[in-house]
């Protein structure tokens, strides 16, 4: 594959803008503690927040949006090396949770996008869109995450009774 042209104003340090998303490798769905749905979702949320905070993600996302109009490959590459690996990893973990009875989630890829959307809607998009003073009315990160987890598990969670009936 040929290298894509450089973004205007891009520097050698630009790859750090997607590097924090590579932290998804730290999560192994094979670990028993990762198979607790709320814990797994919390870990992914923390990785997402780290990515947004450590990589000046707001400015970089604005740059990607602006440049993608002239060069569509920019958005495609941004997704391919950024969000796609995290989403696929989360979907794989959700699939494993589904297979082991931890959640009832027949469409893990859809569910991964849904959960990440619940968090990103509050954590990054108001800043990217520069909504001004209204950004101050957005709940704190921990509230957004816990409410997102509660909403996600109200759809995909299994009851304690069903969980107790699972083989150990």
N, C-alpha and C positions, 0 to 999 in steps of 0.2 A: 504494500500500500504506500502510495506517495505521501510525503509529509504535506500537511495542509499549510497554507501560508500563515505567517505570524499575524497576530492581531496588532492593529496600530497601537503603539504605546506599550506593547507587551514586553516583559523583561524575562530574564532567565529564571527569576523567582516565581513567575506565574504558575508553574505546576503546584506550588504550595496551596493554591486556591482550591484544589480538588484532593490534595493528599489526606486531609482529615477524614474524608469519607472512606478511606482505606482502613480505618479503624474497625470497620465491620468484620475484618478478619479476626479480631480479638474475641468475637462471640462464636462459641462453638455450641451448636444445638445438641451435641452429643453429651454435654455436661448436664448432669441431673438438675442442677440449680437453674440452668437456662431453660428448662422445660416447665418452669412456673410461668404461666402466661403474663401475669402482671410484671414480674421481674424482667422478662425478656423485652417487653414493650418499653419498660422504663430504661433499659440499657440502650436500646435503639434510639430513644428520645435523647438521651444524654449524648450519644455519638452525633446526632443531628445538631444539637445545640453547640457542641464543640466545633463542628464543621462551620457553622454559621459565625460564631464568635471569633475563632482563631484565624479564619481565612478572609476576613473582610468581605464576607459573602454578599452583603448588600450591594456594595460597589461593583463587585465582579458580576453579579447577576444583572445589574443594570447595563454593564458593558456588553455582556452576552446578548441581551435583548436588543440593544442598539445595533450591534454588529451583525446580528443574525438576519436583519432585513436585507443587507447587501450580500452576506455570505452565510447561507443556511447551514453550511457545514459546522459553523461555530456552535450553534445550539445542539446539533447532533453529537458533536464531540464532547461538549459539556455534559450532556446526559450520559453518554457512553462511559466516560471515565469518572463521573460523579455520582449521580443519583441511581443509575441503573444497577451498579454492583450492590449498593446498600439495599435497594428494593428487592433484588433477587435473593440476597441473603436472608432478608426478613421473610420473604415468601417461602423460602426453603425451611426456615425454622417453624413457620406457621403450618406448613405441610406436615412436618414431623410431629408437631403438637396435635394436629388433626388425626394423624395415623395412630398416635398413642392414646387418643381419647381425651387429651387435655383441653381441646377446644373442638367445636363443631364448625369446621371451616372448609367447605367443599371447594372453594375458589381462593386459594391462598395468595395468588398474585393480585387479584382484585382487593382482597383484604389488606395486603401490604400497602397498596396505593391508598386505600381508604384511611388507614391509620396514619401514615406519613402526612397525608393531606390534612387530617384533623390537627396535627401539631403545626405543620408549616403555615397553615392559614393564619395562625396567631403569631408565630415566632418570626417569620421572615417577610411575608408578603406585605404587611402594613408598612414595614420599613422600606422595602423596595419601591412601593408605590408612593412613599412619602406622604402619608395621610395627615401629617402635621400633628397638632395637639391631641387629636383623637388617639394617637398611639399611646398616650398616657393612660387611657381607660382600658387598655388590654390587660387581662389578668396576668399575674406572674407565671413564669415558666412552669413551676411545679404544679400550679393549679390547672393550667392548660393540659399538662401531661396526665395528671390524675383523672381529670374529667374525660380526656380522650380514652384512657384505659378503661374507665367505667363504661363509656359508651360502646367501645369496641367489644368488651366482654359481655355487655348486655345483649349484643347480637350473636357473638361467636362463642361465648363461654358455655360451659356445661354446668349443670347444677351440682351441688355438693353430693346429692344422693346418687347421681349418675357417676360422679367421680369415685365415690366410695365403692361402687360396684365393679370398677376396673380391676383387672388382675395386677398384682404388684410386681 
